[in-house]
Structures are given as C-alpha cells and as structure tokens.
Amino acid sequence: MAVKENQPSARTPFHRAVFVLKHVNCVVLCSLSAWLFLAPVILVARDLIDPRLDDGRIPAAAFRMLEDLAPKYERWARERVASGRAAALSTEDVSGTEWPVFGSVFFLWATEELQAAWDDDPSLAGQAPKVTARGAIDAARDLVLDPSHGGWVRRHWGATYLRRENVFYRALLIAAITSHNRLTGSSGHLERLRTQVEGLTAELDASPHGLLDDYPGECYPGDILATIAIIRAWFKNAQFWVTASPPSPCSSSSAHWWFSSPCEVCAVSAAGGRISRY
C-alpha cells in the first residue's frame, strides 16, 4: 500500500505544545467560570441557610461585611473631613449635609449591635467588631464632631446653633460621642456631651408642647422621639458622666403625649403644637 509522502509519522514538538496549551486553557477557563459563576451562588446559599436568620439574630455575614466596609469607611470619612468641602455646601444639599453625619451615627450604632452579638458568641468573627473597626469608629465620631460638617445648621441657626433648638444635629452629637465612648472606653468630649444633654433636656422639658425645631420653622416629632431615645441611651451609659447628678432623660408630659398617642404626623408647629404638614 502506498504511503503519502507528506504525512508525519509522529507528533512534532509544536503539535505537542499546542495540545498541552489547549488543555491548560481549558482548565483555566473552567476554573475561572466556576469562581465567577458558582462561587457567588455557594456563598449566597451559605448565608441564606444561616440559622441566625430564623430567630432574628445578627447573621455571620454581617461581620464579614464589617471587615470589608470598615477600612473603606474610615478612608472616606478621613478624606472628607480633611477636604473641608462640607463647610461650603448649601442648606438645600440634604445628601451632602445631613447624610454623612447621620450615616456616621448609623455606622456607630450598627457596630455597637455587632459588638453586643459578638460578646454573646465570639465564634461569629475572629476578633471583636470594636477592634476590627476601631479606625472607622474614631473616624465616624470625628466626622460628626467636625465643625465644617455642622456648617449647614450654623447657617440655619447662627452662632447659637449648639445652644438653641437644632434638635436633629445636636442629638447626633450626643449619639456619636456616647456610642464612641461605649465602643472604645474613651472618656473624650465628655464636657461637650454634658452640655448638649443638659441643654436639650432642659429645652424639651420647658417647651410648651414637648416640641422643638430641627430647622427654623420645621419641627418633626419623629426627630424629637429619636432625641429622647438618644438621651435615654446616654442615661444608661452613666458611668461616663462627670458630675454627681446627671439630668433625668426628659420628663415633659407634653412630649409624652406625642409619643404615647397613635400619631402619623411628620411635621408640626413647635410653638403652637399645630399640624403643619402630613
């Protein structure tokens, strides 16, 4: 039988290299596909079957989120404070003025909840949340206390913005200092804390209807409720108090009426107690 002259009798080194390369590429692509498409499904499924979700406890995924978020939040907060740009923002820029401040308080509160859950079950994370997020905890407190981040309320209220009404902002100052102290054991800014707690408590108790304005002519009972809750949370943290007789956490009977009654009002007149907007 005749044999074709150009037919190779064996694989050349080139053919062997191509053969190996094809299989290596196949393995790499299969592994990459599994990582990009299968791994997320497995991770989500693992989080969804966490038994802590069934009884309302904080799931383990929240602690992994904190590990990822904390350094990013710290970097963002430090850069924002250093830039000073918050001082130039308009009072109409709600997302640029209010959100960074109460967002930082929310971060502190969330970290407190994670810390409480970790205290009950240290197996949830390799280290305590207050250690994992220590830099972010300091940065969040510093942002709330940063004078430039109070620029918008200073334009609303003038030089007395820390001594008269301005409920929303002053309550956030109290919340940030209290939460930071609880998480870190720090005794910093206690004089500022004392001044704000005493001042707001006295104003609420002295107000005719248990109401004060957030901004001139704008009173939101929901914010008053949150303020009273913040002051009461501070009151439970009395070991940080620096005087012999801390004030009681708001006893205004008028304020009690607003928050013990079924009320869907979102804005009222602080001076007259009249509903101004639904």
C-alpha positions as CSV (number, residue, x, y, z in Angstrom):
1,M,0.0,0.0,0.0
2,A,1.3,3.4,-0.9
3,V,2.1,5.9,1.9
4,K,1.6,9.6,1.4
5,E,5.0,11.4,1.5
6,N,3.8,14.4,3.4
7,Q,2.1,12.6,6.3
8,P,4.1,12.9,9.5
9,S,4.8,9.6,11.2
10,A,4.7,11.1,14.8
11,R,3.7,14.3,16.6
12,T,6.2,17.1,16.3
13,P,7.2,19.2,19.4
14,F,5.0,22.0,18.0
15,H,1.9,19.7,18.0
16,R,2.6,18.5,21.5
17,A,2.9,22.2,22.7
18,V,-0.4,23.1,21.1
19,F,-2.1,20.0,22.7
20,V,-0.8,20.9,26.2
21,L,-1.8,24.6,25.7
22,K,-5.3,23.7,24.7
23,H,-5.8,21.6,27.8
24,V,-4.2,24.2,30.1
25,N,-6.5,26.9,28.7
26,C,-9.5,24.6,29.2
27,V,-8.6,24.1,32.8
28,V,-8.1,27.8,33.4
29,L,-11.4,28.8,31.8
30,C,-13.3,26.1,33.7
31,S,-11.8,27.3,37.0
32,L,-12.5,30.9,36.2
33,S,-16.1,30.1,35.3
34,A,-16.6,28.2,38.5
35,W,-15.1,31.1,40.5
36,L,-17.2,33.8,38.8
37,F,-20.5,31.9,38.5
38,L,-20.6,29.1,41.0
39,A,-18.8,30.7,44.0
40,P,-21.3,33.5,44.4
41,V,-24.1,31.1,44.4
42,I,-22.4,29.0,47.0
43,L,-21.6,32.0,49.2
44,V,-25.2,33.3,49.0
45,A,-26.6,29.9,49.7
46,R,-24.3,29.6,52.8
47,D,-25.5,33.0,54.1
48,L,-29.2,32.2,53.4
49,I,-29.1,29.0,55.4
50,D,-27.5,30.7,58.4
51,P,-29.8,29.6,61.3
52,R,-29.4,33.0,63.0
53,L,-31.7,34.4,60.3
54,D,-34.6,32.3,61.5
55,D,-34.7,33.8,65.0
56,G,-33.8,37.4,64.3
57,R,-30.2,37.3,65.4
58,I,-27.4,39.0,63.5
59,P,-26.0,36.6,60.8
60,A,-22.3,35.8,60.4
61,A,-22.4,37.6,57.0
62,A,-22.8,41.0,58.8
63,F,-19.4,40.5,60.5
64,R,-17.7,39.8,57.1
65,M,-19.4,42.9,55.7
66,L,-17.9,45.0,58.6
67,E,-14.4,43.7,57.9
68,D,-14.8,44.8,54.3
69,L,-16.6,48.1,55.0
70,A,-14.7,49.5,58.0
71,P,-11.4,50.4,56.2
72,K,-13.3,51.9,53.3
73,Y,-15.5,54.0,55.6
74,E,-12.5,55.2,57.6
75,R,-10.7,56.3,54.5
76,W,-13.8,58.1,53.1
77,A,-14.5,59.8,56.4
78,R,-10.9,61.0,56.9
79,E,-10.7,62.3,53.4
80,R,-14.0,64.1,53.6
81,V,-13.1,65.8,56.9
82,A,-9.6,66.8,55.6
83,S,-11.1,68.3,52.4
84,G,-13.3,70.7,54.4
85,R,-15.7,70.8,51.5
86,A,-18.7,70.2,53.8
87,A,-18.4,73.8,55.0
88,A,-19.3,75.2,51.6
89,L,-22.4,73.1,50.9
90,S,-25.8,74.7,50.6
91,T,-28.5,74.2,53.1
92,E,-30.6,72.7,50.3
93,D,-28.0,69.9,49.7
94,V,-29.5,67.4,52.0
95,S,-27.5,64.4,50.8
96,G,-24.2,66.4,51.2
97,T,-25.0,67.9,54.6
98,E,-27.3,65.6,56.6
99,W,-26.5,62.2,55.2
100,P,-22.8,62.0,56.1
101,V,-23.5,63.0,59.7
102,F,-26.4,60.7,60.5
103,G,-24.8,58.0,58.3
104,S,-21.8,58.0,60.6
105,V,-24.0,57.7,63.6
106,F,-25.8,54.8,62.0
107,F,-22.3,53.1,61.4
108,L,-21.5,53.6,65.1
109,W,-24.9,52.1,66.2
110,A,-24.5,49.2,63.8
111,T,-21.1,48.4,65.2
112,E,-22.5,48.5,68.7
113,E,-25.1,45.9,67.8
114,L,-22.4,43.7,66.2
115,Q,-20.3,44.0,69.2
116,A,-23.1,43.0,71.5
117,A,-23.8,39.9,69.3
118,W,-20.1,39.1,69.3
119,D,-19.9,39.3,73.1
120,D,-22.7,36.7,73.2
121,D,-21.0,34.5,70.6
122,P,-17.3,35.2,69.8
123,S,-17.3,32.4,67.2
124,L,-19.1,34.8,64.8
125,A,-15.8,36.6,64.0
126,G,-12.1,36.2,64.6
127,Q,-11.9,39.4,66.6
128,A,-14.3,41.8,68.3
129,P,-16.0,44.3,65.9
130,K,-14.8,47.2,68.1
131,V,-11.3,46.0,67.3
132,T,-11.9,45.3,63.6
133,A,-13.5,48.7,63.1
134,R,-11.5,50.8,65.6
135,G,-10.1,53.2,63.0
136,A,-13.6,53.7,61.4
137,I,-15.2,54.2,64.8
138,D,-12.8,57.1,65.5
139,A,-13.3,58.5,62.0
140,A,-17.1,58.3,62.2
141,R,-17.1,60.2,65.6
142,D,-14.6,62.8,64.3
143,L,-16.8,63.4,61.2
144,V,-19.9,64.1,63.3
145,L,-18.0,66.5,65.6
146,D,-16.1,68.2,62.7
147,P,-17.1,71.9,62.6
148,S,-17.3,72.0,58.8
149,H,-19.9,69.3,58.9
150,G,-22.1,71.5,61.1
151,G,-21.9,74.4,58.6
152,W,-25.4,73.9,57.3
153,V,-27.0,74.1,60.7
154,R,-24.8,77.1,61.6
155,R,-26.2,78.9,58.6
156,H,-29.8,78.0,59.8
157,W,-29.4,79.0,63.4
158,G,-26.4,81.3,63.6
159,A,-23.9,81.5,66.4
160,T,-26.3,79.8,68.9
161,Y,-26.7,76.7,66.8
162,L,-25.4,74.5,69.7
163,R,-27.4,76.2,72.4
164,R,-30.9,76.6,70.9
165,E,-33.2,74.0,69.4
166,N,-31.4,72.5,66.3
167,V,-32.7,69.1,67.7
168,F,-31.6,66.8,64.8
169,Y,-28.0,67.9,64.7
170,R,-27.4,68.2,68.5
171,A,-29.0,64.8,69.1
172,L,-26.5,63.3,66.6
173,L,-23.6,64.9,68.5
174,I,-24.8,63.2,71.7
175,A,-25.3,59.9,69.9
176,A,-21.8,59.9,68.3
177,I,-20.0,60.7,71.5
178,T,-22.0,58.2,73.6
179,S,-21.6,55.4,71.0
180,H,-17.9,56.0,70.6
181,N,-17.4,56.0,74.4
182,R,-19.3,52.7,74.8
183,L,-17.3,51.0,72.0
184,T,-13.8,52.3,72.9
185,G,-14.0,53.1,76.6
186,S,-12.8,56.6,75.8
187,S,-13.7,59.5,78.0
188,G,-13.2,62.1,75.3
189,H,-15.6,65.0,74.7
190,L,-17.5,64.4,78.0
191,E,-17.8,68.1,78.7
192,R,-19.4,68.6,75.2
193,L,-21.6,65.7,75.9
194,R,-22.7,67.0,79.2
195,T,-23.5,70.4,77.8
196,Q,-25.7,69.0,75.0
197,V,-27.5,66.5,77.2
198,E,-28.3,69.1,79.8
199,G,-29.3,71.8,77.3
200,L,-31.6,69.6,75.1
201,T,-33.2,68.0,78.2
202,A,-33.9,71.4,79.7
203,E,-35.3,72.8,76.5
204,L,-37.6,69.8,75.8
205,D,-38.9,70.0,79.4
206,A,-39.5,73.7,79.2
207,S,-41.2,73.7,75.8
208,P,-45.0,74.2,75.9
209,H,-45.8,71.1,73.8
210,G,-42.6,69.0,74.2
211,L,-41.5,70.0,70.7
212,L,-38.5,71.9,69.3
213,D,-37.5,72.7,65.8
214,D,-34.9,70.9,63.7
215,Y,-34.6,74.0,61.5
216,P,-36.3,77.4,62.0
217,G,-40.0,76.7,61.4
218,E,-39.5,73.0,60.8
219,C,-40.4,70.6,63.7
220,Y,-40.6,66.8,63.2
221,P,-42.0,64.8,66.1
222,G,-40.1,61.7,64.8
223,D,-36.9,63.5,65.4
224,I,-38.0,64.5,68.9
225,L,-38.7,60.9,69.7
226,A,-35.3,59.9,68.4
227,T,-33.7,62.6,70.5
228,I,-35.4,61.4,73.7
229,A,-34.3,57.8,72.9
230,I,-30.7,59.0,72.3
231,I,-30.7,60.9,75.7
232,R,-32.1,57.8,77.4
233,A,-29.5,55.7,75.8
234,W,-26.9,58.1,77.2
235,F,-28.5,57.9,80.6
236,K,-27.9,54.1,80.7
237,N,-24.3,54.9,80.0
238,A,-24.0,56.9,83.2
239,Q,-20.5,55.6,84.1
240,F,-19.2,58.1,81.5
241,W,-20.9,61.0,83.4
242,V,-18.6,63.5,85.0
243,T,-20.9,65.2,87.5
244,A,-22.6,63.9,90.6
245,S,-26.2,64.4,89.4
246,P,-26.9,63.8,85.7
247,P,-30.2,65.2,84.5
248,S,-33.2,63.0,84.1
249,P,-33.8,61.8,80.4
250,C,-36.7,64.2,79.5
251,S,-39.9,64.2,81.6
252,S,-42.0,66.6,79.6
253,S,-45.7,65.4,79.9
254,S,-46.3,67.2,76.6
255,A,-43.6,65.2,74.9
256,H,-45.0,62.0,76.4
257,W,-48.4,62.8,74.8
258,W,-46.9,63.0,71.3
259,F,-45.1,59.7,71.6
260,S,-47.8,57.7,73.5
261,S,-50.6,58.6,71.1
262,P,-51.1,57.0,67.7
263,C,-49.8,59.8,65.6
264,E,-48.8,59.8,62.0
265,V,-47.9,63.5,61.8
266,C,-44.5,64.2,60.2
267,A,-44.3,67.9,60.9
268,V,-45.9,70.3,63.4
269,S,-45.6,73.8,64.8
270,A,-43.3,73.6,67.8
271,A,-44.6,76.9,69.1
272,G,-48.3,76.2,68.8
273,G,-48.4,72.4,68.6
274,R,-50.5,72.6,65.4
275,I,-50.1,70.1,62.5
276,S,-48.4,71.9,59.5
277,R,-47.7,69.0,57.1
278,Y,-48.7,65.4,56.8
